[in-house]
Amino acid sequence: MKRSKRFEVLEKRPVNLDGFSEEWAEVGLIAMESDYDPEPSIEVAEGVIVEMDGKKREDFDSIDLYIADYGINIENAREAMKLDTLEIARMLVDVNVPREKVIEITTAITPAKITKVMSHLNVVEIMMAQMKMRARRRPSNQAHVTNLDDNPVLMAADAAEAVLRGFSEIETTTAVSRYAPFNALALLVGGLCARKRVLSQCSLEESLELKMGMQGLTSYAETVSVYGTEAVMTDGDDTPWSKGFLASVYASRGIKTRFTSGTGAEVLMGNTEKKSMLYLEARCLYLTKACGVQGTQNGSVSCIGIPGAVPGGFRVIAAENLMASMLNLEVASGNDQTFTHSDMRRMSKVFMQLLPGTDFITSGFSAMPNFDDMFAGSNTDCDDYDDWYVLQRDMRVDGGLTPVREEDAIRVRHYGAKALQAVFQYFDLPEIREEEVKAAAYAYSSFDMPKRNMVEDLKAAEKFLAHYNGLDVAKALWEKGYHEVSENVLDMLKQRITGDYLHTSAIFDEDAGLESALNDPNLYEGPGTGYQISEERWGKLVQRENILGPKDF
């Protein structure tokens, strides 16, 4: 058969390198509206939920029991469950129904009921609802800061530049887990060289992550994973109660915490119970709410390839973000995992969070080239900065990033690397040479950095974690003459004591003021309300070096 030349070209397009799947409900390969999802129901007796979504209390698994006892507003449950799901869906997009009214209902219905509500919304309506339902008024952004070599000098420089560009949070992980103390130290010092009050974390296995948080090297935790089938939660040492206990431990020391979940996780692990991805994610979100955690990282996250392969996959990802907001949780809405060969498809996924705005549009945006991202690559990386700035400019939306000048980026990168050099000198850690500092100031990636002695670094990192904490870091910076950075580190430790940034969706703005759902709630009720880009902010967003003006003609 003679081939069409257009079809020959089309089948070589990048999108056709992606994987796609038919729906297969029996193994959970269905985004939402599965025939196996339970019908919504509730029965309350003497203040206790004794039946939920078709199950009697004696048949509850551990997740059902935890959700029933701690995750649903029982006082409003009977009345909320009487409402038709289509009526609730219309309330979500009705600008005349305030967010507070919707929250009273959506926190009092069951996982099956909230899943049914989502089935009535198309992607535009989901975005309309997300604009109203996010907890904090102003949208923001989070960055990944890692590299292939766990090079702390480059990491400090990248952290400083990321904060300069406007990221409210910066997170790292490791190529070699024993490097973790230095990675956390690099983000703490580098990030606070750019401005006061920036939240940072190091994503690791939970005991080490907790230890570094306790010692003041990090200020938030995000990768506390919960999954929506009982088998997944109990085949190891995880249970809903252990997760709730861990959340309490973090909160007791002023460490902001988000749980992590996402559609596709249970399919990946083969524990779907024939339920749709969205229903299982609803259980994750109710479990997060039940544990008293202020927020969630969801949006499929590292499981993006699975919902992305089935029909309606992007719709279900936007829906899970919205469900989290409907439960009054902070939402870090994914966009943090590479998943497609198609640039058009890659950005269409982002638009569903960028346009309405979420608490954190990406969780996170790779602050270095994707090959250096130890989170397995983000949907966006440092090569996309200018595209992101232009998208903000084109659509008059605030995507949480601010254009910067090249000379300012070089300056702050150099300062971050120098400050870390001083800390290493103070603690007698392996030397950071001047050539490393200079390389970090101008580097594109870890390939541009002089190699360090990994064996000596690993020994020193373990020694550092065993003997020093955040207060020692502040003292080291002061003694070495970095007084402003020292005060910034000490100030972050003070913030841990006051605990204000434990409120839902809390961040620190560029002027070090706290913004959260408590003191800056999202009150969108239609045109002219909610978050409006100020003229000052808009002036920063539209500025670019390659813009023509009257002087050019």
Residue pairs with C-beta under 8 A, 6 or more apart in sequence:
10 16
13 342
14 340
14 341
14 342
14 343
15 340
15 341
15 342
15 344
15 345
17 341
18 308
18 309
18 339
18 340
18 341
18 342
18 345
19 305
19 309
20 309
20 310
21 29
21 309
21 310
22 29
22 310
23 29
23 30
23 31
23 310
23 311
24 30
25 34
25 35
25 36
25 274
25 276
26 36
26 274
27 267
27 272
27 274
28 266
28 267
28 272
28 273
28 274
28 275
28 276
28 277
28 280
29 267
29 306
29 309
29 310
30 276
30 277
30 310
31 263
31 276
31 277
31 278
31 307
31 310
31 311
31 312
31 313
31 315
31 316
32 115
32 118
32 119
32 276
32 277
32 278
32 279
32 312
32 315
32 316
32 319
33 119
33 276
34 274
34 275
34 276
34 279
36 273
36 274
36 275
36 276
37 112
37 115
37 275
37 276
37 279
38 53
38 54
38 55
38 112
38 275
38 279
39 53
39 54
39 112
40 53
40 81
40 85
40 109
40 110
40 112
40 113
40 116
41 51
41 52
41 53
41 54
41 81
41 110
41 112
42 49
42 51
42 52
42 53
42 72
42 77
42 78
42 81
42 110
43 49
43 50
43 51
43 52
44 50
44 74
44 77
44 78
47 74
48 57
48 68
48 69
48 74
49 57
49 68
49 69
49 72
49 74
49 77
50 56
50 57
51 57
52 60
52 64
52 67
52 68
52 110
53 110
53 111
53 112
53 113
54 112
55 64
57 65
57 68
60 68
61 230
62 230
62 233
62 234
62 239
62 240
62 241
63 228
63 229
63 230
63 233
63 240
63 283
63 287
64 230
65 240
66 240
66 241
66 244
66 287
66 290
67 111
67 283
67 286
67 287
67 290
69 290
70 244
70 290
70 291
70 292
71 286
71 287
71 289
71 290
72 107
72 108
72 109
72 110
72 286
73 80
73 104
73 107
73 108
74 108
75 108
76 104
76 105
76 107
76 108
77 108
77 109
79 108
80 104
80 105
80 106
80 108
80 109
81 108
81 109
81 110
81 113
83 105
85 113
85 116
85 117
85 119
85 120
86 120
88 102
88 105
88 106
88 109
88 117
89 117
89 118
89 120
89 121
89 125
90 120
91 97
91 101
91 102
91 105
92 102
92 117
92 121
92 125
92 128
92 129
92 132
92 133
92 322
92 326
93 121
93 125
93 128
93 129
93 132
95 132
95 524
95 525
95 526
95 527
96 525
96 526
98 523
98 525
99 132
99 133
99 521
99 522
99 523
99 524
102 132
102 133
102 326
103 326
103 328
106 114
106 117
106 326
106 327
107 289
107 326
107 327
107 328
109 117
111 279
111 282
111 283
111 286
112 279
112 282
114 282
114 323
114 326
114 327
115 276
115 278
115 279
115 282
115 323
118 126
118 278
118 319
118 322
118 323
121 129
121 319
121 322
122 315
123 314
123 315
123 318
123 352
126 315
126 318
126 319
126 322
126 352
127 318
127 352
127 355
127 356
128 356
129 322
130 318
130 321
130 322
130 325
130 353
130 356
130 357
130 358
131 356
131 357
131 524
131 530
132 522
132 524
132 525
132 530
133 322
133 325
133 326
133 522
134 325
134 331
134 356
134 357
134 358
134 359
134 505
134 522
135 295
135 325
135 328
135 329
135 330
135 331
135 359
135 504
135 505
135 517
135 521
135 522
136 330
136 359
136 504
136 505
136 506
136 507
136 515
136 516
136 517
136 520
136 521
136 522
137 515
137 520
137 521
137 522
137 523
137 530
137 531
138 357
138 398
138 509
138 515
138 520
138 531
139 357
139 358
139 359
139 360
139 361
139 398
139 399
139 400
139 531
140 168
140 169
140 359
140 360
140 361
140 400
140 507
141 166
141 167
141 168
141 360
141 361
141 362
141 364
141 365
141 399
141 400
141 401
142 167
142 168
142 169
142 170
142 171
142 332
142 336
142 360
142 362
142 363
142 364
142 365
143 162
143 165
143 167
143 169
143 170
143 171
143 362
143 364
143 365
143 366
143 367
144 170
144 171
144 172
144 173
144 336
144 364
144 365
144 366
144 367
144 368
144 373
144 375
144 378
145 155
145 158
145 159
145 162
145 170
145 171
145 172
145 186
145 187
145 190
145 367
145 368
146 155
146 172
146 173
146 174
146 175
146 183
146 368
146 372
146 373
146 374
146 375
147 154
147 155
147 158
147 175
147 368
147 372
147 374
147 445
147 446
147 449
148 175
148 371
148 372
148 374
148 446
149 175
149 446
149 449
149 451
149 452
149 454
150 174
150 175
150 176
150 179
150 182
150 183
150 454
150 457
151 446
151 449
151 452
152 179
152 182
152 183
152 185
152 186
152 420
152 432
152 457
153 186
153 417
153 420
153 421
153 432
153 436
153 437
153 439
153 440
153 449
153 452
154 368
154 417
154 439
154 440
154 443
154 446
154 449
155 172
155 183
155 186
155 187
155 190
156 186
156 187
156 189
156 190
156 193
156 416
156 417
156 419
156 420
156 440
157 190
157 413
157 414
157 416
157 417
157 440
157 441
157 443
158 190
158 367
158 368
158 413
159 170
159 186
159 187
159 189
159 190
159 191
159 194
159 200
159 367
159 416
160 190
160 191
160 193
160 194
160 412
160 413
160 415
160 416
160 417
161 194
161 367
161 404
161 409
161 412
161 413
161 416
162 170
162 191
162 194
162 367
163 170
163 190
163 191
163 192
163 193
163 194
163 195
163 198
164 194
164 195
164 404
164 408
164 409
164 412
165 367
165 385
165 401
165 402
165 404
165 409
166 400
166 401
166 402
166 510
167 198
167 364
167 365
167 367
167 400
167 401
168 198
168 199
168 360
168 400
168 507
168 508
168 509
169 198
169 199
169 200
169 201
169 220
169 360
169 364
169 507
170 187
170 191
170 198
170 199
170 200
170 201
170 364
170 367
171 187
171 200
171 201
171 202
171 203
171 222
171 364
172 183
172 184
172 186
172 187
172 200
172 201
172 202
172 203
172 374
173 183
173 202
173 203
173 204
173 374
173 375
174 180
174 183
174 202
174 204
174 374
175 374
176 454
176 458
177 204
177 205
177 208
178 458
178 461
178 462
179 457
179 458
179 461
180 202
180 204
180 208
180 212
180 461
180 465
181 212
181 217
181 461
181 462
181 464
181 465
182 457
182 460
182 461
182 464
183 202
184 200
184 201
184 202
184 212
184 217
184 218
185 217
185 420
185 423
185 464
185 473
186 420
187 200
187 201
187 202
187 218
188 200
188 217
188 218
188 470
188 473
188 489
188 492
189 416
189 419
189 420
189 423
189 473
189 477
189 485
189 489
190 416
190 417
190 419
190 420
191 198
191 200
191 416
192 198
192 485
192 488
192 489
192 492
193 412
193 415
193 416
193 419
193 485
193 488
194 412
194 416
195 488
195 510
195 512
196 488
196 491
196 508
196 512
197 488
197 491
197 492
197 495
197 508
197 512
198 492
198 508
199 219
199 220
199 256
199 501
199 507
199 508
200 218
200 219
200 220
201 209
201 213
201 218
201 219
201 220
201 221
201 222
202 209
202 212
202 217
202 218
203 209
203 222
203 223
203 375
204 212
204 223
206 224
206 246
209 218
209 221
209 223
210 221
210 246
210 249
210 250
211 465
212 218
212 465
213 219
213 220
213 221
213 250
213 253
213 255
214 253
214 255
215 465
215 468
215 469
215 470
216 469
216 470
216 471
216 473
216 492
216 493
216 496
217 469
217 470
217 473
218 255
219 255
219 256
219 492
219 495
219 496
219 501
220 255
220 256
220 257
220 258
221 250
221 255
221 256
221 257
221 258
222 257
222 258
222 260
222 297
222 332
222 363
223 260
223 297
224 243
224 246
224 247
224 257
224 258
224 259
224 260
224 293
225 259
225 260
225 261
225 265
226 233
226 240
226 243
226 259
226 260
226 261
226 284
226 287
226 288
226 291
227 233
227 261
227 265
227 266
227 269
227 271
227 280
227 284
228 261
228 265
228 266
228 275
228 279
228 280
228 281
228 282
228 283
228 284
228 287
229 266
229 271
229 272
229 273
229 275
229 280
229 283
231 271
232 265
232 266
232 269
232 271
233 239
233 240
240 287
240 290
240 291
243 259
243 287
243 291
244 290
244 291
244 292
247 257
247 259
247 291
247 292
247 293
248 292
250 256
250 257
251 257
251 292
251 502
253 496
254 495
254 496
254 497
254 498
254 499
254 502
255 496
256 294
256 501
256 502
256 506
257 293
257 294
257 295
258 293
258 294
258 295
258 296
258 297
258 330
258 332
259 284
259 287
259 288
259 291
259 293
259 295
259 296
259 297
260 296
260 297
260 298
260 301
261 281
261 284
261 285
261 288
261 296
261 297
261 298
261 301
262 281
262 284
262 297
262 298
262 299
262 300
262 301
262 302
262 303
262 304
262 320
262 334
263 277
263 278
263 280
263 281
263 298
263 300
263 303
263 306
263 307
263 316
263 317
263 320
264 277
264 300
264 303
264 304
264 305
264 306
264 307
265 280
265 284
265 303
266 272
266 273
266 275
266 277
266 280
267 277
267 303
267 306
268 303
268 306
272 280
273 280
277 306
277 307
277 316
278 316
278 319
278 320
278 323
281 298
281 320
281 323
282 323
284 296
284 298
285 296
285 298
285 320
285 323
285 324
285 327
285 329
286 327
288 295
288 296
288 324
288 327
288 329
289 327
289 328
289 329
293 329
294 329
294 330
294 502
294 503
294 504
294 505
294 506
295 324
295 329
295 330
295 331
295 332
295 359
295 504
295 505
296 324
296 329
296 330
296 331
296 332
297 332
297 334
297 363
298 320
298 321
298 324
298 331
298 332
298 333
298 334
299 317
299 320
299 321
299 331
299 332
299 333
299 334
299 335
299 336
299 353
299 363
300 306
300 307
300 308
300 317
300 320
300 334
300 337
301 334
301 336
301 337
301 363
302 337
302 375
302 376
304 317
304 334
304 337
304 339
304 349
305 339
306 313
307 313
307 314
307 316
307 317
308 314
308 317
308 339
308 340
308 349
314 348
314 349
314 352
317 334
317 349
317 352
318 352
318 353
321 331
321 333
321 334
321 353
321 358
324 331
325 331
325 358
328 504
328 517
329 504
330 359
330 360
330 504
330 505
330 506
330 517
331 358
331 359
331 360
332 358
332 359
332 360
332 363
333 353
333 358
333 359
333 360
333 361
333 362
333 363
334 353
334 362
334 363
334 379
335 349
335 350
335 353
335 361
335 362
335 363
335 365
335 378
335 379
335 380
336 362
336 363
336 364
336 365
336 375
336 378
336 379
337 375
337 376
337 377
337 378
337 379
338 370
338 376
338 377
338 378
338 379
339 346
339 349
339 379
340 346
340 349
346 379
346 380
349 379
350 361
350 362
350 379
350 380
353 361
353 362
354 361
354 391
354 397
354 399
355 395
355 397
357 397
357 398
357 531
359 505
360 400
361 399
361 400
362 378
362 379
362 380
364 375
364 378
365 378
365 380
365 381
365 384
365 388
365 401
366 372
366 373
366 375
366 377
366 378
366 380
366 381
366 382
367 381
367 382
368 381
368 382
368 445
368 446
369 381
369 382
369 383
369 444
369 445
370 377
370 378
370 381
371 377
371 445
372 445
372 446
373 381
380 388
385 401
386 544
388 399
388 401
389 401
389 403
389 541
389 544
390 544
391 397
391 399
392 398
392 399
392 401
392 541
393 541
393 542
393 544
396 533
396 538
397 533
398 531
398 533
398 537
398 541
402 540
402 541
403 540
403 541
403 543
403 544
405 545
410 441
410 442
413 440
413 441
413 442
414 437
414 438
414 440
414 441
416 440
417 432
417 436
417 437
417 440
417 441
418 437
419 477
419 482
419 485
420 432
421 432
421 436
421 437
422 476
422 477
422 480
422 481
422 482
423 429
423 473
423 476
423 477
423 480
424 430
424 431
424 432
425 431
425 432
425 480
426 476
426 479
426 480
427 464
427 468
427 472
427 476
429 460
429 464
430 452
430 453
430 456
430 457
430 460
433 450
435 450
436 449
436 450
436 452
439 448
439 449
439 450
440 449
442 448
443 449
470 489
470 492
470 493
471 490
471 493
473 489
474 486
474 487
474 489
474 490
474 493
475 486
476 486
477 483
477 485
477 486
477 489
478 486
495 501
500 506
500 514
500 516
501 507
501 508
501 514
501 516
503 516
503 517
503 518
503 519
504 516
504 517
504 518
505 516
505 517
506 514
506 515
506 516
506 517
506 518
507 514
507 515
507 516
508 514
508 515
509 515
522 530
522 531
523 529
523 530
524 530
524 531
533 541
